[in-house]
Each structure stands twice: as structure tokens, then as C-alpha cells.
Amino acid sequence: MQFEQQDRETLFSIIKSRRDVRGNRFINKYIPKDILNKILLSANYAPSVGFSQPWRFVIIEDETTKDRIYNDFCKENNIAKDIFKDNDLYSKLKLEGIKESNLNIAVLYQKPKKEVLGQTTQKKMGEYSTVCAIQNMWLTARSFNIGMGWISILKPKKVKKIIGLTKEQRSEYKLVGYFALGYVDKFYEKPELQTLKWENKKTLDEVILDWV
């Protein structure tokens, strides 16, 4: 398959327009199952070292489960507030959309039970492969005008228990990311933390360390 300039421009536009969405932007609109399946299917087409395909997904729609995840977030966020107590902006940030979003997705990494091709030296390549699946999912969600937010202020062990993994499964799987997905009222023109001046957007010159 060969792609044309218009395809490249569309892809780059989606990449540039991807945003980390929070609860103040989600609206009450259901994500159709066929669209959700396409988002997950795109994740399943991600590259993986040794063709290991170690990603696994848990879809969370139950409001009670979301409430329990939210309670864990609040506990951990109170700790983070103390860490960032010298920055007045932190307490004003909306850092999750657990309950406001249509659904949540926990992305898990299945630990291998035997040696995996390409992972004998760098043991974390399977986890990095799972992050590639997350990026595919994020970009595809954006192409459907669906917002996605990464909620990292959570205790992984607690999350795995809340979403119903057995004791054996909690040992077998590692939580890589927990996400809120849903339609939004708008996407910001720039990343929210850039707009709020939490951090500046780095230029290409700043991120190229060297040419060798």
C-alpha cells in the first residue's frame, strides 16, 4: 500500500491535535461499540518486540467501580498536592475525568512466562510495546473526535484489585496506564498544561541531543 501527501497531512494533523483530556471537557454521550472496537483494534495493530503483543485491556463502565478508582485518585492526589505545595497552580488543575467520561480503560502488560525474542537484553521492551498500543489507541480516538485522558495519580496495585483481577492475575499483569475516554465539548488548540504555562513546548532543536 502506498500513501499520498493528503494521507500524510491528515496523519500529522491528528498527531498534532491529540490532547490529554480531563473531566471538565467530557460530555454525556455514549461511545458506540463499533467505534470503541476500532479504537481497540488499532491498539492491537501496534508494534511489539518479538511480536509478543503483551497488551490486555479492561473496559470499565460500572459507576461503582469508577467511584472506587476515583476515591483512590483523591487519596493519591492529596499526597501530590503536598509535594507541589509551592506551586499554586497545582491545586487548580483538573487532573482526571474518571467519573465524567463515558468509560475507563485499564491497559495491562502481561508478563512473559518464557524468554521473548528481542527482550533477552532489554527486559522492559514488552512494557514499551504496550505503550505503543496506547499511542495507537489515543490517535484513533482523536480521529473519531473522542477525548482520552491518562490518569497516572493512582496506585497500580489498588487499581488491579478494584477492577476485579484475581490474586493470581494481579501477579501476572502490570498496570501500564489507566484512561478516561469520552466525547468532549471541545479540544484545546494547545495542550492544556502548555496554555496554563506549567511547561513550555520544546522545540525540535531542544530534543535532538546530537548528530553522530
Residue pairs with C-beta under 8 A, 6 or more apart in sequence:
14 139
14 142
14 143
15 139
17 142
17 187
18 138
18 139
18 142
19 142
19 147
19 187
19 188
19 191
19 192
20 148
20 149
20 150
20 191
20 192
21 97
21 147
21 148
21 149
21 180
21 182
21 184
21 187
22 94
22 95
22 96
22 97
22 149
22 192
23 94
23 96
23 97
23 98
23 99
23 100
23 101
23 149
23 180
24 94
24 97
24 100
25 97
25 147
25 184
25 185
25 186
25 187
26 97
26 100
26 101
26 102
26 147
26 180
26 182
26 183
26 184
27 182
27 183
27 184
27 185
29 102
29 182
29 183
30 102
31 102
31 103
31 146
31 181
31 182
31 183
35 144
35 146
36 59
36 103
36 181
38 140
38 144
39 137
39 140
39 141
39 144
39 146
39 181
40 57
40 137
42 136
42 137
42 139
42 140
43 55
43 57
43 133
43 134
43 136
43 137
43 140
44 53
44 55
44 133
45 136
46 55
46 129
46 132
46 133
46 135
46 136
47 129
47 132
48 54
48 55
48 126
48 129
48 130
48 132
48 133
49 116
49 117
49 118
49 119
49 125
49 126
49 128
49 129
50 116
50 117
50 118
50 119
50 125
50 126
51 117
52 112
52 116
52 117
52 119
52 126
52 129
53 129
54 109
54 110
54 111
54 112
54 126
54 127
54 129
54 130
55 107
55 108
55 109
55 110
55 129
55 130
55 133
55 176
56 107
56 108
56 109
56 110
56 173
57 105
57 106
57 107
57 108
58 105
58 106
58 108
58 163
58 164
58 165
59 103
59 104
59 105
60 66
60 69
60 103
60 104
60 105
60 106
60 163
61 102
61 103
61 104
63 99
65 162
65 163
65 164
66 98
66 99
66 104
67 99
68 162
69 98
69 104
69 154
69 159
69 162
69 163
69 178
70 96
70 98
70 99
72 154
72 155
72 158
72 159
72 162
73 95
73 96
73 98
73 151
73 153
73 154
76 153
76 154
76 155
77 95
77 153
80 90
80 153
81 90
81 91
84 90
89 196
89 198
93 196
93 198
95 151
95 153
96 149
96 151
96 153
96 180
97 147
97 149
97 151
97 180
97 182
98 104
98 151
98 180
100 180
100 182
101 147
101 149
101 180
101 181
101 182
102 181
102 182
102 183
103 180
103 181
103 182
104 178
104 179
104 180
104 181
105 137
105 178
105 179
105 181
106 159
106 160
106 163
106 175
106 177
106 178
106 179
107 130
107 133
107 134
107 137
107 175
107 176
107 177
107 178
107 179
108 130
108 160
108 173
108 174
108 175
108 176
109 126
109 127
109 130
109 173
109 174
109 175
109 176
110 172
110 173
111 126
111 172
111 173
111 174
112 119
112 126
116 125
116 126
118 125
119 125
119 126
127 174
127 176
130 176
131 176
131 177
134 176
134 177
134 179
137 148
137 179
138 148
141 147
141 148
141 181
142 148
142 187
145 183
145 184
145 187
146 181
146 182
146 183
146 184
147 180
147 181
147 182
147 183
147 184
147 187
148 179
148 180
148 181
149 179
149 180
149 181
150 177
150 178
150 179
151 178
151 179
151 180
152 177
152 178
154 178
156 174
156 175
157 170
159 175
159 178
160 169
160 170
160 173
160 175
161 170
165 173
188 195
189 195
190 201
191 201
193 199
194 200
194 201
